[in-house]
Amino acid sequence: MIYSLTEVKYLIEYYSPLMLGNYLDKEKIFKIKFLKFDQLENDRSRYLIRACTKRDWRGFLLFKEISSIAKELDLPSPEIILSNDI
């Protein structure tokens, strides 16, 4: 899902204590180290949020989109969080 900068800041603040340290993968190998947001190339006012872990042995950054990892961790979706709190 795509978010505004205000929504990104709110979601990162909300999810960080709930996600950091949990596993990014079902095999329980990679723990979530940080949440990251990136601007869209075609719309600089919109952003994506990702839960990330360290780079793998090939140098690739492993991540999942925030709504996907929220679902896997049985956390409220970003849509619910934003509709209730912003």
N, C-alpha and C positions, 0 to 999 in steps of 0.2 A: 504494500500500500504506500501511497505517497502522502507526505505531510508538509505542513508549513513549518517555518523555523520555530515559532512559538510551541507548536505541537511536539516537535522533535525534542526541544529542551525539556518539556514537561514529561514526555515519555521516558527519556533517558534518566531523569531524576527519579521517576516512579519505579522503573524496572531495574535499575542498577543494583540496588540492595537485594532484589529478589532473584536476579539471574546470575550475577557474578559468582563464580565458583561452582556453578552447576555444569553438568556435562552438555556439550553441544551435539554429541552424537549418541546413538543408541548403544553403541559398543562400549561407551564410557571410557574413552581414551583421551578426548580433548575437552578441557574445561573452558568455560567462557571467561575470558580475561578482561574484555572491555566491550562497550557498546559504541558504535561508530555511525556517524551520519554522513551522507554524501549528497551534494547538489546534483540535480538532474542536468544533463547537458542541454536539453532542449527547453528547459524551463528553470531558470536560475532561482526562482522563488519557491521551488518545491524540493523535497528531500526524501531519501530513503534511509531507513535505520537498519543496522545489522548487528547481530551478536557475533563477536569474533573471538577466536582463540589465537594462539601463537602460530607462526608460520610453520608449515610442515617441512620435511627434510629437503624438499625441492624448492622451497622459498615461496610457496603459495600460501596466501592468507586464507584460512578456513573460516567460513561464516555461514549464518542463516539469517533470513529476513526476520525481523522482530515478531511479526504476527505468527509465523511458523513456530518459532522457539517458544513463544508464550503458550501456544496450544500444547506443545509437547510437555511443557512444565506445569500444565494445568493452571495457568494464570489467566486472569481476565484478558480478553483481546484488547488491542489498542483502541478499537472502535468503542468498546464499552467504557474504557478508562476515559477517553476524550469526551464521550457523551455525558458522563457523570460529573466530570471535574473541571472542564474548561468552558 
